[in-house]
Amino acid sequence: MKKGICIAGNMIVDVTYPIEGWPRESELARITGSATRSVGGAVCNVVTDLARLDETLPLYALGVIGEDQEGDFILEQLRPYRRVDLSLVKRQGVTAFTSVMSSDATKTRTFFHFQGANASFDESCMDWERVEADILHVGYILVLDALDQEDEEYGTKMARLLHHAQSRGIRTSIDVASETGDRFQRLVPPALKYTDYCVINELEAQQVTGILLRDSKGQLYPEHMQAALEQMGKLGVSTWAVIHCPEGGFGMDSRGNYICQDSLQLPEGYIRGTVGAGDAFCSGVLYGAYQGWSLAESLRLAVCAAGASLSEAGASEGMRPLAEVLELWEKFGR
């Protein structure tokens, strides 16, 4: 029997600079505090969240990092989690990094990203004989250059990898990077044909399905969520299609059951940072799927996990053991 969850894909070092506000081009903006360094990307965030949720859960981290100090830093941050297997992490080239400009004035963040070693992650990095996981989660489509390449048989190299995972009895899950342009329609649908669990935000779902979920003024259209989830199922998502946004989580299972779960009602001053909240939500869905929970139970955990993440500035510092995360529902649920 396969055990545990494998998180594969992006592994990044984030360097965050607090700035007074975003300048116009050629103007100066003041950095208001010390830069902070943390790990990021789907692998680092989701595997850390899951390890904090349940320290007994077998986990695999799988990606490519550089043979440099940043690569060393990523491993140092993940080693304390004793059930995370790091033996499959490949080292070559230069570690991916993101310079994050965090505005004190608007609380928004702007990202300058260097792909680095992540661009080389492909199926050759997968040692299928050693990945004994029940679920493989891969993130993020659109920023894994080698896997985003065209494949004559499957559409993309990502789709081929997911098909090979399913053929080995491994359930598959994907996440997508937010981006404008036409690449969504070329790169995401092929992967959905071989996806058991798809967990993406409302803007990404809008790009994939063509169904309006949030307009240019920021207005959410929850009444369109069911149609978008149904379309994701038609595109191939076989088990759970899930959409998350600040207002809540929306999901549809393989039987067509539609679930809507509001976010927690958090008190003023509770939110210290939003980075990593989406990955925390995803970790809640994955944990529920692995444990055999219903979609409704998993979405409730997911909004609680996202709420826990929001309590700290970093991506995963706010995540807590499962019982403590679920207690947030008793405090702030609706």
C-alpha positions as CSV (number, residue, x, y, z in Angstrom):
1,M,0.0,0.0,0.0
2,K,1.3,3.4,-0.9
3,K,1.6,5.9,1.9
4,G,1.9,9.6,2.3
5,I,1.9,12.6,0.0
6,C,4.5,13.7,-2.5
7,I,4.8,17.4,-3.2
8,A,6.7,18.2,-6.4
9,G,7.6,21.3,-8.4
10,N,8.7,24.8,-7.4
11,M,11.2,25.3,-4.6
12,I,12.1,28.9,-4.0
13,V,13.9,31.3,-1.6
14,D,11.8,34.4,-1.1
15,V,13.5,37.7,0.0
16,T,10.9,40.2,1.2
17,Y,11.6,43.9,1.4
18,P,9.1,46.2,3.2
19,I,8.7,49.4,1.3
20,E,6.8,52.6,2.1
21,G,4.8,52.4,-1.2
22,W,5.2,51.4,-4.8
23,P,7.0,54.1,-6.8
24,R,6.5,55.3,-10.4
25,E,9.1,54.2,-12.9
26,S,12.5,55.8,-12.3
27,E,11.4,57.0,-8.9
28,L,12.9,56.0,-5.5
29,A,11.0,54.0,-2.9
30,R,12.3,53.7,0.7
31,I,12.8,50.2,2.2
32,T,11.4,50.6,5.7
33,G,12.9,47.6,7.5
34,S,15.2,44.7,7.2
35,A,14.8,42.2,4.4
36,T,13.6,38.8,5.5
37,R,14.5,35.5,3.9
38,S,12.1,32.5,3.8
39,V,11.4,29.5,1.7
40,G,8.5,29.5,-0.8
41,G,7.0,27.7,-3.8
42,A,4.5,24.8,-3.8
43,V,6.9,22.2,-2.5
44,C,8.3,24.2,0.5
45,N,5.0,25.7,1.5
46,V,2.6,22.7,1.1
47,V,5.0,20.2,2.6
48,T,5.7,22.4,5.6
49,D,2.0,23.1,6.1
50,L,1.2,19.3,6.0
51,A,4.1,18.5,8.3
52,R,2.9,21.1,10.8
53,L,-0.7,19.8,10.5
54,D,0.3,16.2,11.3
55,E,3.8,15.3,12.3
56,T,3.1,11.6,11.7
57,L,2.2,12.1,8.0
58,P,4.8,10.6,5.6
59,L,5.8,13.3,3.1
60,Y,8.1,13.5,0.1
61,A,9.6,16.8,-1.2
62,L,10.6,16.6,-4.9
63,G,12.2,19.4,-6.9
64,V,15.5,20.9,-8.1
65,I,17.5,23.4,-6.1
66,G,20.9,24.9,-6.8
67,E,24.3,23.9,-5.5
68,D,24.5,27.2,-3.6
69,Q,23.8,28.9,-0.2
70,E,20.1,29.4,-1.1
71,G,19.8,25.6,-1.8
72,D,21.5,24.9,1.5
73,F,19.0,27.3,3.2
74,I,16.0,25.4,1.7
75,L,17.2,22.1,3.0
76,E,18.0,23.7,6.5
77,Q,14.4,24.9,6.7
78,L,12.9,21.5,5.8
79,R,15.2,19.2,7.7
80,P,13.5,19.7,11.1
81,Y,10.4,18.0,9.9
82,R,11.4,14.4,10.5
83,R,8.7,12.7,8.3
84,V,9.7,14.8,5.2
85,D,11.9,12.7,2.8
86,L,14.3,15.1,1.2
87,S,16.4,12.4,-0.6
88,L,14.7,13.0,-3.9
89,V,15.5,16.7,-4.1
90,K,18.0,17.2,-7.0
91,R,20.8,19.8,-6.9
92,Q,22.1,21.6,-9.9
93,G,22.4,25.1,-11.2
94,V,21.2,28.2,-9.3
95,T,18.3,28.1,-6.8
96,A,15.2,29.9,-7.8
97,F,14.4,33.1,-5.9
98,T,11.8,35.8,-5.7
99,S,12.4,39.4,-4.6
100,V,9.1,40.5,-2.9
101,M,8.3,44.1,-2.5
102,S,5.7,44.5,0.3
103,S,4.0,47.8,0.4
104,D,3.4,49.2,3.9
105,A,0.8,51.6,2.4
106,T,-1.5,49.1,0.6
107,K,-0.4,45.8,2.1
108,T,0.0,44.5,-1.5
109,R,3.0,42.6,-2.7
110,T,4.9,42.7,-6.1
111,F,7.1,39.9,-7.2
112,F,10.3,39.7,-9.2
113,H,11.0,36.1,-9.9
114,F,14.1,34.2,-11.2
115,Q,13.2,30.7,-12.4
116,G,16.7,29.2,-11.8
117,A,16.8,25.5,-11.2
118,N,13.0,25.1,-11.2
119,A,13.0,25.5,-14.9
120,S,14.8,22.2,-15.3
121,F,12.4,20.1,-13.2
122,D,10.9,17.3,-15.4
123,E,9.9,13.7,-15.3
124,S,13.6,12.6,-15.3
125,C,13.7,14.0,-11.8
126,M,11.0,11.5,-10.7
127,D,12.3,8.2,-9.3
128,W,9.1,6.3,-9.6
129,E,10.4,3.3,-7.7
130,R,11.1,5.5,-4.7
131,V,8.0,7.6,-4.7
132,E,5.7,5.4,-2.6
133,A,3.1,8.1,-2.1
134,D,-0.7,7.8,-2.4
135,I,-1.0,11.3,-3.8
136,L,1.3,13.4,-6.0
137,H,0.7,17.1,-5.9
138,V,2.5,19.2,-8.5
139,G,2.8,23.0,-8.6
140,Y,2.8,25.2,-10.3
141,I,1.8,24.8,-14.0
142,L,3.0,27.9,-16.0
143,V,6.2,28.3,-14.1
144,L,7.8,24.9,-14.5
145,D,9.4,25.5,-17.9
146,A,10.4,21.9,-18.8
147,L,7.0,20.4,-17.8
148,D,5.2,23.3,-19.7
149,Q,6.8,22.1,-22.9
150,E,4.6,20.6,-25.7
151,D,4.2,16.8,-25.9
152,E,2.9,15.3,-29.1
153,E,1.0,12.5,-27.3
154,Y,-0.3,14.1,-24.1
155,G,-0.3,17.8,-25.0
156,T,2.3,18.9,-22.4
157,K,5.1,17.2,-20.5
158,M,3.1,17.9,-17.3
159,A,0.2,15.9,-18.7
160,R,2.5,13.0,-19.5
161,L,4.0,13.0,-16.0
162,L,0.5,13.0,-14.4
163,H,-0.6,10.2,-16.6
164,H,2.4,8.1,-15.7
165,A,1.7,8.8,-12.0
166,Q,-1.9,7.6,-12.4
167,S,-0.8,4.5,-14.2
168,R,1.2,3.6,-11.1
169,G,-1.8,3.9,-8.9
170,I,-0.9,7.4,-7.6
171,R,-3.7,9.9,-7.3
172,T,-2.7,13.3,-8.8
173,S,-3.3,16.9,-7.8
174,I,-2.2,20.1,-9.5
175,D,-2.0,23.9,-8.8
176,V,-1.5,26.7,-11.2
177,A,0.4,30.0,-11.1
178,S,-1.6,33.2,-11.7
179,E,-0.9,34.8,-15.0
180,T,-2.7,36.7,-17.8
181,G,-2.4,35.7,-21.4
182,D,-3.3,32.7,-23.6
183,R,-1.0,30.2,-22.0
184,F,-3.7,28.9,-19.6
185,Q,-5.7,27.5,-22.5
186,R,-2.7,25.8,-24.0
187,L,-1.0,24.4,-20.9
188,V,-3.7,23.7,-18.2
189,P,-6.4,21.7,-20.0
190,P,-4.1,18.9,-21.1
191,A,-3.0,18.4,-17.5
192,L,-6.6,18.4,-16.2
193,K,-7.3,15.2,-18.2
194,Y,-5.0,13.3,-15.8
195,T,-5.9,15.2,-12.6
196,D,-7.8,13.7,-9.7
197,Y,-7.7,16.9,-7.5
198,C,-7.5,20.4,-8.9
199,V,-7.1,23.2,-6.3
200,I,-6.8,26.7,-7.9
201,N,-8.0,30.2,-7.1
202,E,-10.9,32.0,-8.7
203,L,-8.8,34.0,-11.2
204,E,-7.0,30.9,-12.4
205,A,-10.3,29.0,-12.7
206,Q,-11.7,31.9,-14.7
207,Q,-8.8,31.7,-17.1
208,V,-9.2,27.9,-17.4
209,T,-13.0,27.8,-17.9
210,G,-13.7,31.1,-19.5
211,I,-16.5,31.7,-16.9
212,L,-16.5,35.1,-15.2
213,L,-15.8,34.6,-11.5
214,R,-14.4,38.1,-10.6
215,D,-14.5,41.2,-12.7
216,S,-12.0,44.0,-13.2
217,K,-13.5,45.9,-10.3
218,G,-13.0,43.0,-7.9
219,Q,-16.6,41.9,-7.8
220,L,-17.0,38.2,-7.1
221,Y,-19.7,36.1,-8.8
222,P,-20.3,33.1,-6.5
223,E,-23.4,32.2,-8.5
224,H,-21.0,31.2,-11.3
225,M,-18.8,28.9,-9.2
226,Q,-20.9,25.8,-9.8
227,A,-20.8,26.2,-13.6
228,A,-17.0,26.7,-13.4
229,L,-16.5,23.6,-11.3
230,E,-18.7,21.6,-13.7
231,Q,-16.5,22.8,-16.6
232,M,-13.4,21.7,-14.8
233,G,-14.9,18.3,-14.5
234,K,-15.7,18.2,-18.2
235,L,-12.0,19.1,-18.8
236,G,-11.0,16.0,-17.0
237,V,-10.8,16.6,-13.2
238,S,-12.0,13.2,-11.9
239,T,-12.5,13.4,-8.2
240,W,-12.5,17.0,-6.7
241,A,-12.5,20.3,-8.5
242,V,-11.9,23.1,-6.0
243,I,-11.8,26.9,-6.3
244,H,-10.6,29.1,-3.4
245,C,-10.7,32.8,-2.9
246,P,-10.6,35.2,0.1
247,E,-14.4,34.8,0.5
248,G,-14.3,31.0,0.8
249,G,-13.9,27.7,-0.9
250,F,-16.1,26.0,-3.5
251,G,-15.9,22.4,-4.6
252,M,-17.5,19.7,-6.6
253,D,-17.0,16.0,-6.2
254,S,-17.2,13.2,-8.8
255,R,-20.9,12.7,-8.1
256,G,-21.7,16.3,-9.0
257,N,-22.2,17.4,-5.4
258,Y,-21.6,21.1,-5.0
259,I,-20.1,22.4,-1.8
260,C,-19.7,26.1,-0.7
261,Q,-17.7,26.9,2.4
262,D,-17.4,30.5,3.7
263,S,-14.0,31.7,5.0
264,L,-13.5,32.3,8.6
265,Q,-14.8,35.6,10.1
266,L,-11.5,36.9,11.4
267,P,-11.3,39.8,13.8
268,E,-9.7,43.1,12.9
269,G,-5.9,43.0,13.3
270,Y,-5.8,39.2,13.0
271,I,-4.3,39.0,9.5
272,R,-0.5,39.6,9.5
273,G,0.2,38.4,6.0
274,T,-1.4,36.8,3.1
275,V,1.6,35.0,1.5
276,G,1.0,31.3,1.5
277,A,-2.7,31.3,2.3
278,G,-3.5,29.6,-1.0
279,D,-1.0,26.8,-0.4
280,A,-2.3,26.4,3.2
281,F,-5.8,26.0,1.8
282,C,-4.5,23.4,-0.7
283,S,-2.7,21.5,2.1
284,G,-6.1,21.2,3.9
285,V,-7.8,19.8,0.8
286,L,-4.9,17.3,0.3
287,Y,-4.9,16.2,3.9
288,G,-8.7,15.5,3.8
289,A,-8.3,13.6,0.5
290,Y,-5.5,11.5,1.9
291,Q,-7.5,10.7,5.1
292,G,-10.6,9.7,3.2
293,W,-12.7,12.7,4.4
294,S,-15.6,14.1,2.5
295,L,-15.2,17.1,0.3
296,A,-17.2,19.2,2.8
297,E,-15.0,18.2,5.7
298,S,-11.9,18.9,3.7
299,L,-13.1,22.3,2.6
300,R,-13.8,23.2,6.2
301,L,-10.2,22.2,7.2
302,A,-8.9,24.1,4.2
303,V,-10.5,27.4,5.2
304,C,-9.2,26.9,8.7
305,A,-5.7,26.1,7.4
306,A,-5.8,29.3,5.4
307,G,-7.0,31.2,8.4
308,A,-4.1,29.8,10.5
309,S,-1.7,30.9,7.8
310,L,-3.0,34.4,7.8
311,S,-2.1,34.8,11.5
312,E,1.6,35.2,10.7
313,A,3.5,37.2,8.0
314,G,5.3,34.1,6.6
315,A,3.9,31.4,4.3
316,S,3.8,28.6,6.9
317,E,4.7,30.1,10.3
318,G,1.0,30.3,11.3
319,M,0.2,26.7,10.6
320,R,-0.5,24.6,13.7
321,P,-1.4,21.0,14.6
322,L,-4.6,19.7,13.2
323,A,-6.7,20.0,16.4
324,E,-5.6,23.6,16.9
325,V,-6.4,24.5,13.3
326,L,-9.9,23.0,13.5
327,E,-10.5,25.0,16.7
328,L,-10.4,28.1,14.5
329,W,-13.8,27.0,13.2
330,E,-15.3,27.1,16.7
331,K,-13.9,30.6,17.2
332,F,-14.4,32.2,13.8
333,G,-16.5,29.8,11.6
334,R,-19.9,30.5,10.1
